[in-house]
Amino acid sequence: MTSKSRFTDILKDAKSGDRVEAGISEYERRYGGAGRGGLDERKSDYRNFANSFYDLVTDLYEYGWGRSFHFAPRYEGESFAASLARHEHYMAQRLNLQPGMVVVDLGCGVGGPLREIARFSGAKIVGVNINEYQLKRAAELTEAEHLSHLAEYLNCDFMHVDAPDGSFDAAYNIEAHCHAPDKVCAYGEVFRLLKPGGCFASYEYCMTDLYDAENPEHNRHKTDLEYSGALPGIPRPHEVDDALREAGFDLLEARDLAADAPPGIPWYEPLAGSGISLSNFRSTAFGRRLTHGSLWLLELLKIAPRGSFRVAAMLNISAIALAEAGRLGIFTPMYFILARKPE
């Protein structure tokens, strides 16, 4: 589907009442507030927190970023889309995915990485997602790409997956467990779903060792990330490692791929505005300002739904915080872990 038609989807509810405006107002009331507070409620009500967020932002994400809602470092001369695909292929390779395997993607979004990994590996992938709108979009795209034989979707919480014990040969998560309110419980559910000897790989959001909890600038970026990304908290790497071991896994590898990336374009540069191309212009600072201004005008003219401008403003907070936290090195979206369930 073209970018033009995705922008049309953003506008399609203009005459459907105040759904978008009511949604962003409720999100801001419950999860925003002074100092971006409300972490306790974000954890206790994580299902509604994440679901409300993706109801609001999915179309803008797809319009501005594409169908793979994640980051990747990029080589000089490599396209934005190619860098995302390479990041996904790395996950498949580390799990040694093969035809005949049945694999679970925990928090699959609209299924961009799922479809790429299914094509690349030949494995059958089951996507788990709590958000009905994203799953409807994923099913449409899967059918359009003729991949229904390798992809299916479950509408459930990845903390409580509707599948029997030992259902999967392997499992992965790409920047989705950031929404989990309890890492030990989240990893425990992965452990339950895997067959003995099965492996789990993940790209996790983490505050790095450079993050200083006493630094006001660091804390401002962290709280902005949590509010504008629907995150109930961002762990340190050692907390991820400890949670995996507590859940029963043997931890095989854990490292920050952002810190280990070869010279090139860092993962956050598309948001900062350099390393741009026509393919990722809309994700840049100028592209976001252009979209933001367009939505303000279209909302004023009653072409876009009321509240669209406020949703775009919230996502701009996220983009600025991501770019700045990435530049400072205090945050990574790709703390890579590879773990195995014992035989």
Number of C-alpha atoms within 10 A of each C-alpha: 7 8 13 9 11 18 16 14 15 20 20 13 16 20 13 10 11 13 16 22 18 13 17 23 15 13 20 17 11 15 22 19 11 7 11 17 16 17 20 13 13 24 17 12 13 19 18 15 21 19 17 17 20 21 16 21 19 20 22 20 18 17 23 21 22 22 20 22 19 20 22 23 25 25 16 10 9 12 16 24 16 13 18 22 19 16 19 22 20 12 23 22 13 12 21 13 23 16 12 12 15 19 28 27 24 28 25 31 27 27 29 20 23 29 27 19 26 23 15 17 19 16 21 25 27 22 25 23 25 23 24 15 16 21 22 14 16 24 18 13 19 21 12 11 10 11 17 17 11 20 25 20 19 20 17 18 16 24 20 12 19 13 12 10 14 15 14 22 21 28 25 25 20 28 20 22 22 24 25 23 22 16 22 20 17 20 24 20 17 30 25 19 23 23 19 16 15 20 27 27 22 22 27 24 26 23 23 19 12 11 19 13 11 8 9 10 13 20 16 15 21 23 21 23 24 25 26 23 22 23 26 25 22 21 16 17 21 13 14 21 19 14 18 25 16 15 19 17 23 17 17 12 12 18 14 20 17 21 14 9 15 12 10 13 21 21 25 26 21 23 27 20 19 14 20 18 13 7 13 20 19 23 24 23 20 14 16 21 16 13 20 20 14 14 24 19 14 18 18 13 10 13 15 24 24 26 22 24 24 18 24 22 16 18 21 19 16 23 24 18 23 26 22 20 24 20 15 12 16 19 30 25 23 24 23 20 23 21 24 23 20 13 7
